[in-house]
């Protein structure tokens, strides 16, 4: 099982990514909504963000063990997966609150998927968020290395 440091970093990471989601929504929306209004619309995703961070953190050992191409794939796959889960949680919360009376859970699912693809790929945000996801995985996975003592310098005694 993962060390406590990895789990803490992963949960913090999820919360930071929630803040990034608010900023991206403000940037991409083209509206002049307040932060409070945007946060209310994303409340399900914001509440789920630390859990999503923990879920993504489960890939930290695989990330640490992978070579550069594998790390890139893991970073991009978890970026899209986490974005989907965030939007799905936001959509389910809106659906449960009755804010989407004509929607069904299946439409919330597919709308979340489509919004993930459009929001990351077609806007070009993946160009910035992909490397950021890579660095995030690096930071989370380093907690595992640091707690195992592999980063500590050896003391050479004569």
N, C-alpha and C positions, 0 to 999 in steps of 0.2 A: 504494500500500500504506500501511497505517497506520504512524504514527510509533512509535518505540520507547516513548515515554511512555504512549501509549494502550495498548499491549500490556502494559506493566508494570502500569498501573492496572487493566486488565481482569483480569489473573491474580490480583492482590491482591484485587480485588473478588470473584472466584470463591471464594477462600479464606475471605473474611469471610462470604459467603453460606453457606458450609458450616457455619460456626459458628452462624449464625442457624438453620440447619436442625436442628442439635443442640438448640438452645434451644427451638425450636418442638416438636420431638419430645418433649422433656421436659415442656413445657406441655400439649400436646394429648393425650399418651399416658395421663395419669392414673395412670401407674405410678410406682413409686419405683425405677426402674432407675438404675444408676449411669451416669455420663457415659461411662465406658469401655465399658459394655455397649451403650449406644446407639451410640457411635462404631463399635464392632465391627459392629453390624448395618447401619450406613450406610457401611461402609468403601469400597465401590466408588464411591459418590457422593462421598465425601470425597477419594478419590484422583483422581477425574475433575473435581473442582470448579475447579481452575485452568484446565483445558482448556475447561470449560463457560464460564468467565468470558471466556476468549479468544474463544470462539465468539460470545458475546453482544456482546463488544467490537467485533466486525465491524460492528455496527449503529451505532457511534458517529458516523460521518459523516452517516448518514441522520438520526439523532436531532438532530444539530447543525443540519442544514439544514431540518428540518421545523418547521412552526408548532406551536402548543400542542396542537391536537387530534391531529396526527400524532405528537407526542412522547408523548402519553398512550397512544395505540394501541401504539406501539413499546414503551413501558415495560411495559404489561400483557401484550402478546404475548410479549415476551422473558422476563417473569416466569414465565408459564405454561410456556413452552418450556424454560427452564432448570430449573424444578422437575421437569418431566417427565424431562429428561435425567439429572438427579441421582438421582431415584428409579429410573429404568431402570438406571443404572450400579450402584446399590446392589442392585437385584434380580438383575441378571446376575451380580454377584459372589457373592451368596448361592446362586444356582442353580449356578454353576460349582463352588462349594465343596461342593455336595451337601446343602445345608441345606433344600432344597425338593424332596424326592424325587418327589413327585407332580405337580410343576409342569412346564410346558413353556415354551419361550421365548416362545411366543405369549401364554401366560397371564401371564408376567412383564411383557410389553409392555402388555397391557390392564390388568393390575392397577396398573402404574405410572401409566397414564393416568387410571384411576379414582381412584387415591390423590391425584393432582395436583388433579383437579377437586374432590374432597371436601376435601382438605387446605387448599386456598386459598379456594374459594368457599363451601362449606357451613359451614366453621368461622368464616368472616368474616375470616380472616387477610389476604385481599386488600385489605381496607380500610386496613390498616396497611402491608402489604408493597408495594402498588401505588405509593403516594407515595415509599416508600423506594427502589423500583426506579427511579422517575423521577429522584430525586436522585442515585442511583448512576450512571445514564446521563449526567446532567449533569456529574458529577465526571469520569467517564472521557472524555467528549467534550471537556471543557475542556483536557485534556492536548494534544489536537490543536491547539486554538486557541493555547495557550500556546507550544507548540514552533514554531508558524509565525510568532510575533512579533506577532500581532494584538492581544494584550493589553497590549503594551508602549506606554507613552505616547510620543507624538511629542515630539521636542525641537525647540523653535522657536528659531531663531537669528536675531538681528538683523543 
